[in-house]
């Protein structure tokens, strides 16, 4: 452990903690004293910048007092520089190390501050910094394009970080007070005391610092980093990125023997690496199982991917002696890290990549591959707000790696890599995957399984009950229950494991719960993480429901739903105004999306028994979702998820969610169903609104141009319907048609006629045949004659309910979809009646 680097990390991480304490402290205006601040020991002249006889940035006094009096870490030093000085003097730096923290602070916030305007400015005047609520970074994104002259509508209440309470509130209904800060601060100190007790008399280490990082995430994710400037970035997101930048600067300066601050300003100096990785072959790996047993295996295979990327990150951080703050993003089979641009780092990354390649070949036979890449950068990219170009360059590097799969392994052992291989037809196969059965196969429940397949099944089972995820470097006595990868052992457990108390380099992750994530007597990294879909429908024996069981009691149709956020590349590269493109803002955006898709989705799933019984979340994280289940219930889940997402992102028109549902028989090959679900999702992505347009930034000069509004749609029954235009009208019409057919007010043949005539819509005689047919039906069903004639006129005149519409589709197509939908609802109801009758008899 490098103590100097640890000191820099802690100083950067805690540099603004005084803002939290100051807002919770009471000020006596008469006596001109604070209740908790000891100004005799922590004097303004020692820490604060002075301008015309006035000291500013006084929050650093609370920062200094926190480090020295509450943490008791003033003895941690770099030469003569104490941690207290290093953390608290970033606004008035007097030496190289203090300047380093200052530069990291500027890099996180984008080299400058963004002044407030309009109603947001008015809120910050005077002493209102204690009552300022955090603005949503989602409302900020593209606001200059979609609502430049409108006031901010939403705020985020002051609260602890959890997945159950994430929605912003209307500005008028959200208030923040000193009392709220005091309550939050007290809880923070109580939990901090547990962490401190774990290190009582022991030397602090990286695990201490990173556990503190997660404590800050829990308590400062809804605290504005600044109330003088635009308060849309939390104290946590700002502090985390400052810490990562500071360590990178320190490492770069050390390797290059730089002891002055001049290198910070040079445009040709690039102290940072943006490092990224993406797993290839995910779809074939996860879904290449027999549908008969798929439910048993899919959840474990999906989690295995996340376990894999997490292990790679763990190995990188351990071997480079770096910290959790360097992780920008880890979800969806990919991750991004902010690393020092040093020769040591690049050499070690190359070694780790070779090791990962070899392990993937050994364990997964080359089906999975980790494509990687990195881009060096310096302060010029941050200052010029070219972060979008940085991400684009990194994406190009990763794609280049994908075209050179297993290059290192081929170079190291060319002949072995191209040895003939294959599976003879008479060789016994793995019951789930169809792969050649290995000698140490596991035979259970009438199946013959390779060890990896069996382990993935057990992983899926354990995930449902797991409250904790343990990662231990090296050997472990519980090896028979663990998953091994890259020299790390992983264990999912419903209980805290006391054995961890004596293990070094152990990581304890509390899953889907931030409460009491720090336990006593544990000297190791303690953290929390959200994972979408760890729980799932089970049968009476506690096993995952089969696809047949998911649809049991309803129409025997499995719905496969895939959805993801639209235009995410544009959002990250050009969504914000150029002066707002900062690392801390990008970090807040990534974390916010992950919180919704990995955390909140579980809250929604648990909200209804129908979801818990009939919806299987196969994957959720990053910005996309894959769920399956009973066709009607999973569609309701998808619609509610979309509606909640719109609330979460403050109804920002640039943050929409598109997807589609593919209906299949339960025994349909799951790999094929996944591919077809991807096709219907693409159809939603290709949807174009008929009359609406939106402005976008285009070209090098980022000129503003308007284009037809696209995406923001859902494909059902092979037709993409705009969420904001066609979805509800078609859904309501389907419900109305179903009610009339189910109540025998109209014959089922009415639905069939609509669909049949739509198939013949291009024939010349269709119009008069339909007029004749519907006219006769109106004569027979006189009470519904007006409704029948209304449908006919809508189809003939391309109207909806007798009025002009702006739908992308013609009325005829919308009625055809509604009729097909109503037919499914009718068949669903008949099936339910049959099941109920069988139960009665």
LINGI-V959537 format. One record per pair of residues at least 4 apart in sequence whose C-alpha atoms are under 6 Angstrom apart, sorted by sequence separation. I is the first residue (numbers start at 1). J is the second residue. If there is no record, write none. Layout:
i:I j:J
i:I j:J
This chain:
i:11 j:15
i:18 j:22
i:28 j:32
i:39 j:43
i:44 j:48
i:50 j:54
i:62 j:66
i:65 j:69
i:66 j:70
i:67 j:71
i:68 j:72
i:77 j:81
i:83 j:87
i:85 j:89
i:89 j:93
i:106 j:110
i:107 j:111
i:117 j:121
i:124 j:128
i:143 j:147
i:144 j:148
i:181 j:185
i:204 j:208
i:207 j:211
i:216 j:220
i:217 j:221
i:227 j:231
i:235 j:239
i:236 j:240
i:253 j:257
i:283 j:287
i:284 j:288
i:290 j:294
i:294 j:298
i:300 j:304
i:315 j:319
i:316 j:320
i:317 j:321
i:330 j:334
i:359 j:363
i:360 j:364
i:361 j:365
i:379 j:383
i:380 j:384
i:381 j:385
i:410 j:414
i:430 j:434
i:443 j:447
i:449 j:453
i:451 j:455
i:462 j:466
i:484 j:488
i:538 j:542
i:539 j:543
i:545 j:549
i:570 j:574
i:571 j:575
i:576 j:580
i:588 j:592
i:594 j:598
i:595 j:599
i:596 j:600
i:597 j:601
i:610 j:614
i:611 j:615
i:620 j:624
i:630 j:634
i:647 j:651
i:698 j:702
i:715 j:719
i:722 j:726
i:723 j:727
i:728 j:732
i:738 j:742
i:739 j:743
i:741 j:745
i:752 j:756
i:753 j:757
i:757 j:761
i:766 j:770
i:770 j:774
i:771 j:775
i:778 j:782
i:786 j:790
i:793 j:797
i:794 j:798
i:799 j:803
i:815 j:819
i:824 j:828
i:28 j:33
i:50 j:55
i:68 j:73
i:77 j:82
i:93 j:98
i:106 j:111
i:116 j:121
i:143 j:148
i:226 j:231
i:253 j:258
i:289 j:294
i:317 j:322
i:330 j:335
i:361 j:366
i:381 j:386
i:429 j:434
i:430 j:435
i:443 j:448
i:449 j:454
i:484 j:489
i:538 j:543
i:551 j:556
i:620 j:625
i:629 j:634
i:646 j:651
i:697 j:702
i:698 j:703
i:715 j:720
i:721 j:726
i:722 j:727
i:740 j:745
i:741 j:746
i:794 j:799
i:799 j:804
i:27 j:33
i:49 j:55
i:67 j:73
i:68 j:74
i:76 j:82
i:77 j:83
i:93 j:99
i:329 j:335
i:429 j:435
i:442 j:448
i:483 j:489
i:538 j:544
i:539 j:545
i:605 j:611
i:619 j:625
i:697 j:703
i:714 j:720
i:715 j:721
i:721 j:727
i:740 j:746
i:741 j:747
i:794 j:800
i:27 j:34
i:48 j:55
i:49 j:56
i:76 j:83
i:224 j:231
i:329 j:336
i:429 j:436
i:430 j:437
i:442 j:449
i:482 j:489
i:483 j:490
i:510 j:517
i:537 j:544
i:538 j:545
i:619 j:626
i:697 j:704
i:714 j:721
i:741 j:748
i:778 j:785
i:26 j:34
i:74 j:82
i:90 j:98
i:225 j:233
i:328 j:336
i:429 j:437
i:441 j:449
i:482 j:490
i:518 j:526
i:537 j:545
i:618 j:626
i:696 j:704
i:713 j:721
i:26 j:35
i:74 j:83
i:225 j:234
i:328 j:337
i:428 j:437
i:441 j:450
i:482 j:491
i:618 j:627
i:696 j:705
i:713 j:722
i:74 j:84
i:224 j:234
i:225 j:235
i:327 j:337
i:441 j:451
i:617 j:627
i:695 j:705
i:713 j:723
i:90 j:101
i:223 j:234
i:224 j:235
i:326 j:337
i:616 j:627
i:695 j:706
i:86 j:98
i:90 j:102
i:156 j:168
i:222 j:234
i:223 j:235
i:326 j:338
i:438 j:450
i:616 j:628
i:694 j:706
i:798 j:810
i:155 j:168
i:221 j:234
i:437 j:450
i:474 j:487
i:615 j:628
i:616 j:629
i:694 j:707
i:798 j:811
i:155 j:169
i:474 j:488
i:514 j:528
i:615 j:629
i:693 j:707
i:154 j:169
i:220 j:235
i:221 j:236
i:286 j:301
i:473 j:488
i:614 j:629
i:662 j:677
i:693 j:708
i:694 j:709
i:154 j:170
i:155 j:171
i:220 j:236
i:431 j:447
i:472 j:488
i:614 j:630
i:692 j:708
i:693 j:709
i:795 j:811
i:67 j:84
i:153 j:170
i:154 j:171
i:157 j:174
i:431 j:448
i:472 j:489
i:511 j:528
i:512 j:529
i:692 j:709
i:795 j:812
i:153 j:171
i:430 j:448
i:471 j:489
i:506 j:524
i:507 j:525
i:508 j:526
i:509 j:527
i:510 j:528
i:511 j:529
i:512 j:530
i:42 j:61
i:217 j:236
i:252 j:271
i:375 j:394
i:430 j:449
i:471 j:490
i:507 j:526
i:509 j:528
i:511 j:530
i:615 j:634
i:64 j:84
i:135 j:155
i:374 j:394
i:470 j:490
i:660 j:680
i:689 j:709
i:134 j:155
i:470 j:491
i:501 j:522
i:660 j:681
i:688 j:709
i:689 j:710
i:133 j:155
i:134 j:156
i:469 j:491
i:598 j:620
i:659 j:681
i:688 j:710
i:469 j:492
i:597 j:620
i:598 j:621
i:687 j:710
i:64 j:88
i:373 j:397
i:468 j:492
i:597 j:621
i:687 j:711
i:63 j:88
i:373 j:398
i:468 j:493
i:659 j:684
i:372 j:398
i:466 j:492
i:658 j:684
i:685 j:711
i:371 j:398
i:466 j:493
i:467 j:494
i:594 j:621
i:684 j:711
i:60 j:88
i:466 j:494
i:594 j:622
i:465 j:494
i:684 j:713
i:371 j:401
i:684 j:714
i:371 j:402
i:684 j:715
i:472 j:506
i:471 j:506
i:680 j:715
i:471 j:507
i:684 j:720
i:470 j:507
i:470 j:508
i:469 j:508
i:19 j:59
i:469 j:509
i:18 j:59
i:468 j:509
i:18 j:60
i:47 j:89
i:468 j:510
i:49 j:92
i:467 j:510
i:468 j:511
i:18 j:62
i:467 j:511
i:18 j:63
i:131 j:176
i:17 j:63
i:131 j:177
i:130 j:178
i:279 j:333
i:354 j:408
i:658 j:712
i:660 j:714
i:278 j:333
i:657 j:712
i:658 j:713
i:659 j:714
i:660 j:715
i:661 j:716
i:278 j:334
i:656 j:712
i:658 j:714
i:161 j:218
i:277 j:334
i:160 j:218
i:277 j:335
i:565 j:623
i:160 j:219
i:276 j:335
i:564 j:623
i:276 j:336
i:564 j:624
i:275 j:336
i:563 j:624
i:755 j:816
i:275 j:337
i:563 j:625
i:754 j:816
i:562 j:625
i:158 j:222
i:274 j:338
i:550 j:614
i:562 j:626
i:273 j:338
i:561 j:626
i:273 j:339
i:532 j:598
i:561 j:627
i:272 j:339
i:273 j:340
i:531 j:598
i:532 j:599
i:561 j:628
i:272 j:340
i:273 j:341
i:530 j:598
i:560 j:628
i:751 j:819
i:271 j:340
i:272 j:341
i:530 j:599
i:559 j:628
i:271 j:341
i:464 j:534
i:559 j:629
i:463 j:534
i:464 j:535
i:558 j:629
i:559 j:630
i:15 j:87
i:558 j:630
i:559 j:631
i:15 j:88
i:558 j:631
i:4 j:78
i:557 j:631
i:11 j:86
i:537 j:612
i:11 j:87
i:537 j:613
i:550 j:629
i:551 j:630
i:536 j:616
i:550 j:630
i:244 j:325
i:244 j:326
i:533 j:617
i:734 j:818
i:738 j:822
i:240 j:325
i:733 j:818
i:737 j:822
i:281 j:367
i:281 j:368
i:734 j:821
i:280 j:368
i:532 j:620
i:730 j:818
i:734 j:822
i:280 j:369
i:134 j:224
i:252 j:342
i:279 j:369
i:566 j:656
i:279 j:370
i:565 j:656
i:566 j:657
i:248 j:340
i:278 j:370
i:565 j:657
i:278 j:371
i:564 j:657
i:277 j:371
i:564 j:658
i:137 j:232
i:277 j:372
i:563 j:658
i:135 j:231
i:136 j:232
i:276 j:372
i:563 j:659
i:134 j:231
i:135 j:232
i:276 j:373
i:562 j:659
i:129 j:227
i:134 j:232
i:275 j:373
i:562 j:660
i:275 j:374
i:561 j:660
i:274 j:374
i:561 j:661
i:274 j:375
i:560 j:661
i:273 j:375
i:560 j:662
i:273 j:376
i:559 j:662
i:272 j:376
i:559 j:663
i:272 j:377
i:558 j:663
i:270 j:376
i:558 j:664
i:23 j:130
i:270 j:377
i:271 j:378
i:557 j:664
i:558 j:665
i:270 j:378
i:557 j:665
i:558 j:666
i:269 j:378
i:116 j:229
i:267 j:380
i:115 j:229
i:116 j:230
i:114 j:229
i:114 j:230
i:690 j:807
i:548 j:666
i:690 j:808
i:547 j:666
i:689 j:808
i:108 j:241
i:108 j:242
i:105 j:242
i:104 j:242
i:104 j:245
i:104 j:246
i:290 j:432
i:289 j:432
i:289 j:433
i:101 j:246
i:24 j:178
i:301 j:456
i:300 j:456
i:24 j:181
i:300 j:457
i:24 j:182
i:300 j:459
i:297 j:457
i:300 j:460
i:296 j:457
i:299 j:460
i:96 j:260
i:96 j:261
i:388 j:573
i:385 j:578
i:385 j:581
i:13 j:239
i:12 j:242
i:13 j:243
i:12 j:243
i:9 j:243
i:9 j:247
i:296 j:544
i:295 j:546
i:110 j:382
i:111 j:383
i:555 j:828
i:554 j:828
i:555 j:831
i:554 j:831
i:554 j:832
i:553 j:832
i:332 j:621
i:331 j:621
i:332 j:622
i:331 j:622
i:214 j:527
i:211 j:525
i:211 j:526
i:207 j:524
i:207 j:525
i:299 j:618
i:198 j:520
i:198 j:521
i:198 j:522
i:194 j:520
i:238 j:584
i:237 j:584
i:237 j:588
i:291 j:667
i:291 j:669
i:291 j:670
i:287 j:670
i:288 j:671
i:287 j:671
i:142 j:575
i:141 j:575
i:142 j:576
i:141 j:576
i:163 j:599
i:164 j:600
i:163 j:600
i:164 j:603
i:110 j:582
i:109 j:582
i:108 j:583
i:108 j:584
i:167 j:648
i:138 j:649
i:139 j:650
